[in-house]
Amino acid sequence: MTAATPNTQLPDGALTRLEHYPVTFFAIGMGLLGLTLALRGAERAWDLTLPLSEIALVVSSLLMAVVAAGYLAKTIHMPSAVVAEWHHPVKIAFFPAISISTILLGTALLPLFPVAAAAIWLIGVSVQGGLSLAVIGSWISHRPFQTPHLSPAWFIPAVGNVLVPVAGVELGYVDLSWLFFSAGLVFWLVLLTLVMNRLVFHDPLPGRLVPTLTILIAPPAIAYVAWSHLVPDPGPFGQILLSLSYVFFLIVVTQAQRFRKIPFALSWWALSFPVAALSIASFVHAGETGSAAYRGLGTLVLVLLVAIIALLLVRTGKAIARKEICLPE
């Protein structure tokens, strides 16, 4: 039995794939838009005139539109499959990737099309607020979550909240930016304790979730960027956030050999946005302090990010060509 009554306008094969079209596809938009902002940071840091970030923005926007169209089709033709994904103890954490991608798109468009960017950003923030409350409400309800369900993917709602000030302050939504930043920071600290407990004292992450270890990098990196927008001088607290980003990056590097032992899945896209966040944070810090060392670190991380995204695009393309995506689990 399918998850919903089929729409006869679609062939059975298409319906089957649509039913298993995962919300994790939105991680692609997060990664590519993160690359866009990292390239923009590099252009500013090195005073480059090459329109690399604009090219990346066009490609990112197009791919994000394709991903969004696919999930919208699933919502229309297979609404109960979306409901089932929402009630999945692991996949529910990926739903805020939808709003995060939207916020990132608004942030990336802001220097070029401020009016459109503001509208897109407001939509993203509204959805982010609703999804964050819904996800956290689900976590603390009577639903029987177990320790194996916990993974670094649970940081995704917190990441979306601390992302808000990056464009929000410039758009004039200062109080709203503080609200989201405060909520994101507190829940990151709470979840960090839970996730570290799970990683240290319980069974290892299953293969498909191993790439989500990289998400450990994202909250402090994005929090640093947001903090630098909220206050005139990031100061010691900002330095702590940035330093924690590099600490978690090094921790992830120690686990890199585990990545080679697992087959490709869409969860591999979890590698991209956190690395982009670290590159962006490094460039922002270089601009704040005039540090050539952090400008160099940001560039090195950006080179790694480009390599990661190139590999992910190739592997995703091959998986789609071989029809290894959107299959029953």
N, C-alpha and C positions, 0 to 999 in steps of 0.2 A: 504494500500500500504506500502510495506517495504521501508526502507531508501535507499536500493540499490538493484540492480538486483541480485536475489539469485544465488548462485553457486550450481548447481544441485548435486554436490558431497557431500553436507551436507544436512542432514534431516531438515525439516522445523522447528522442535522444537529447534534444535541446532542453526539455523540461527536466530531465534527469540531471544534466550538468548545472542547470539554473538552480535546482534544489540544493546543490552542494557548492554553490558559489559562495566562498567564505568572506566574512567581514574583514578577515586579515588582509584581503587585497588592498585595503586602504593604507596599509603600511608602505605600499609602493609610493603613494602620494606623499606620505610623510618623508620618506627617504629622498625623493627627487626634489621636493621643495626645500628640504634641509640642505641639499647640495646647492640649490639656487642661492640660498642665503649665505652659505659658506663661500661660494664664489664671489658674491658681492662683498663679503668681508675681506677677501683677498684682494679684490680690485681697489678697495679703499686703503688697505694696509700698504700695498705696493704702488699705489697711484697709477693703476693700469687703465688704459682706455679701451681695451678689448671688451666687446659686449658679451662675454661668456655667460654672465649671470642672466642676461636677457634671453639668450638662446635656451639656457637651461629652464627658464621660466616658461617659455612657450612649450617646450617638450613636456615639462611637468604638468602644465595646465591641461594639455591635450590628453595625456595618459590618465590624469585624475578624472577628467570628464568621462573617459571610457570606463574606468572603474566604477564611478558613480552611476553611470547609465546601467551597467550590469547589475549593480545591487538594487537599483530602483526597479528594474525588470523583475528581479527576484521578489521584491516586496509586493509588486502588483500581482504576479502570477503565482507566487508561492508564499503567501503571507505566513502560513503556519510554520514554514521552514525558518523564517526569520525569528518567529517566536521561539522555536526550538533552539535556535542558536543563542538567543538571549538567555534562555534557561540553562544553557550549557555552563558548567562551573568554571571552565577555562576561557571559552570564547567570549563570555560576557565582558571581560576586561578589555577586549579589543574594540568594542563599540565606540568608545571615545576617540578612536583613531579617525572616525568620520569628522568629528568636530575639530580635532587637532589639525587635520589636513586643510579644513576650511579656514581656520585661523591663520595657518601658515601661508595659505594662498593670499589672504587679505594683507598679511604682513609683507609678503614679497611684492605685491602690487602697489603698495603704499607710495613709494617714490615716483612711480610712473603714472598711476591712475588713482589719485587720492580719493575721489568721490566713490568710485566703484569699490576700491579697497575698503573704505569705511563700511559700506553696506555689507560686503562679504564678511568682514571681520565681525560685525555685530551679529550676523546670522550664526557664525561659528561660535561666538561667545555664548549666545543664547542656548544653542544646542549643547555646548560644553557644560554649561551650568545644569541644564536638565539631566543630561546623561550622567554627570558626576553624582548628583543627588540620587538618581535612580540606581546606579551601580552600587554606591555605598549603602543605600537603603536595602538593596538586595543582599549585600554582604552581612548586614547586621540583623536581617529578618530571621525567620524560622527555618530558612533553607539549610539543608544539611551539608555545608561545605566541609571537606576533609583536608588534612594537611597536604596530601599529594596534589590537590587542586591549586595550591598556592605556588606562584612563580613570579619572577621579576616582571612579567606582563601586567601584574596588578599595579605597577607604578604608572601605567599609561594614563589613567584619569588624573593623577597628581601632576604629571608632566603637562597635560593640557591646561591645568589651572595656572601653573607658574609661567606658562607661555604668554598669558594674556597681557602683561605689562609691556612686552617688547614693542607692540604697536599701540597698545592702549594709552600709554602716557602721551605719546605724540598726538594721538587723536583727541586728547583732552579728557579721557575717562580715567582720571587719576584715582579717585576713591574706588571705583569698580576694579581697577588694576590691583590696588592694595587688598581688596576683598578676596579676589581669586588667588593672589600670591600667598596670602596668609593661609587660606584653606589648603592650597597645594603643598605648602611647606610643612604644615603640621601633619597632613596625611602621609607625606613622603617619609617623615621621621617614624611615624607609627608603622607603616608598611615595611620600612627598612629593617626594623627590629623583627617583624614577623618573617620576612623573606630570609634574612640571615639565619634565623632559627631553623627554618625549613631546610636551607641549604647545608647547614652544618650537622644537624642532629637527625635528619631523616634521609630516606632513600634519595639517590641522585635524581636529577630531573630526567624525565623521559626524553628520548632522542630529539623529537620535534621541538621540544621546548628549550633545548640547550642553547640555541642562538639568542634566546631572550635574556641570557646572562648579560649581554651587552647593554640592555636597558638600564642596568645599574648606573651607567655613566650619565644618562640623560638628565635626571632630576637636578643634581647639583650644577651641571653645566648650564642648563636653561635657567635655573634659579640665579646663577651669577649674571647672565645677560639681563634678566628681568630686574635684578637688584641694581645694576648699573644704570638702568633707565629710571628707577624709582628714587634714587638718592644721587646727589651731586658728586659724591666721592664714595666708591664701593668700600674703601677702607678695609680693616682687618676681617670683617665678616665676609665681604666679597672675596678676599684672598682665601679664606677657609673654603668657601664653596668651590672656587676654581681648583684649589689644591685637591679637594675631595674628588673632583672629576678625574683628575690624573691618577689618583690612588685607585679608583675603581677601574680606570682604563688598564692600569698595570695588573690588577687582579684578573681582569678578563683575559689579558694576554697570557697569563699563566695557565688558563684553561683552553687556549686556542687549539691544542692538539685534539681535544674532544670534538671539535667541529668537523675535523676531517673524517671522523668515523661514522657520521650520520648521513643519511640520504638527503637530497635537496627537498625542501618543502617551502611553502610561502613564509613560514616562520623565520626563514633565513633573512628576510627583509628587515627583521629586528636589528640586524647588524648596522644598518645604514644611518638611521636618524640619530642615534646616540653619538656616533662618530662625527656626524655633521655638527651636532650640538657642541661637541668638544672643540672642533675647529673654529666655530663661530665665537665661542667664549674666549678662545685664545686670541683671536683677532681683536675682539672688543677690549680685552685687557691690554693688548699691545697699544691700542689707540688711547686708552685711559692713562697709561704709564709711560708711553714712548719706548717700551721695551723691545729691543730687536730680538731678544731671545724668545719671547712669546710670539712675535711675528713669525720667527722661524719654526717654532713648534706648531703654530696654526697651519703653516704651509705644509709641513710634513704630514700632519693629520689629514689635511685636505687631499694630498696625494694618495694617502691610504684610502680615503673615502671614495675618490674617483675609481680606484682599482676595485674596491668592494662593489660599487654600483655597476661598473662595467661587467663584473663577473655575475652579479645577480640578474642583470638584464639578459645576458646570454643564457644563463641557466633557466630563467623563467621562460624565455622564448622557446628553448628546447623542450621544456616540460609541456608547454601549451601545444607545440607541434606534435609531440608524442601522445597527447591527450592524457597526461599524467596529472593534470590539475582538475579540480572540481569533481573528485571521485568520492564515493562513500568511504568513511573512515572505519 
